[in-house]
Amino acid sequence: MAVNFASKCSRAGSSLLGGLGNNLSALLSTQHGTTSYNFLSQQVRTFIQMRTVLKVVDNSGAKKVMCIQALKGKKGARLGDTIIASVKEAYPNGKVKKGKVVYGVVVRAAMQRGRCDGSEVKFDDNAVVLVDKQGQPIGTRVFGPVPHELRQKKHVKILSLAGHIA
Amino acid sequence: MRLEKCWFCSSTIYPGHGIQFVRNDAKIFRFCRSKCHKNFKMKRNPRKVKWTKAYRRLHGKDMTQDSTFEFERKRNRPERYDRNVTENTLKAMKKIHKVRAVREFSHIVKRMTGKNAKELEQAKKELQQDISLVIAPSVLKEDQSLTLPAKEKVKVKVKVNPKQAEVQPMEE
């Protein structure tokens, strides 16, 4: 009787352990899978939010600005949105000085943005064109490609200054 | 309405599909689906990835030079709408498709001719070179050292008390 019981116990134990072992191995394998995926995929691009540093792609005199406020949206600004930014780096004797608070239109964003037809568009970097409060650009030139969605945002001046429209 | 081609796999991108990536030098990369986009992000060369059109063209798998491809071309001048022209185009599309299918079939047939003979030749060569690996079954039977030792089956008699077997309750 006792022998029988012992054998049963051991069987149950082994099955339990076996199950555990299976679970463990499964867990390990899943973890491995996720790590390999992270290794392959690029960094996840997100909204332009407070403390995002953007390149300035006009001849206003600023080099880099840091976003301090997105004027639209809870999470932050996207392609075509207007932001308030502080100038972090500037060329000497430009129109805009370091430390000034400026308005800017996001003309390139690394995070993809849906288009009116349902497809998506994304760019290489985060770039901004400085504008005044009325939405007129401060500089007189715009470098690099800009999206045609700016027309809907009433930034036709930037579009006309830009060399390439994507 | 413009139908674009996927940068990676060269399939047609219908409006509202896929994603496009604009590089800083204003070159536009269009992708038909996330599969192609991911492969691009992994910096894969479409000429080296077997399922793309570029690979198939490069390796002579598909028909590349044909007059039926001349119709499908990028034209920057918009065509003036003409009802008759549209009607004829719609008719011609079906016919062109048929012609292309026939030509593609013949291309494949041409490509595959001589394949069987080639494979047979290779198999013959392999047999000649590696005849030492092949051992006749009769040799295996004679020489015991070549086979695995047969498993010994041992039967052990276990005495079971019939009373005990009945008393045991089922678990769970």
Interface residues (C-beta under 8 A of the other chain):
Chain A: M1 N4 K8 A12 L40 S41 Q42 R108 Q112 D117 G118 S119 E120 V121 K122 F123 D124 D125 G144 P145 P147 G163 H164 A166
Chain B: I13 P15 G16 H17 G18 I19 Q20 F21 V22 R23 N24 A26 I28 K38 K41 M42 Q164 V167 Q168 E171
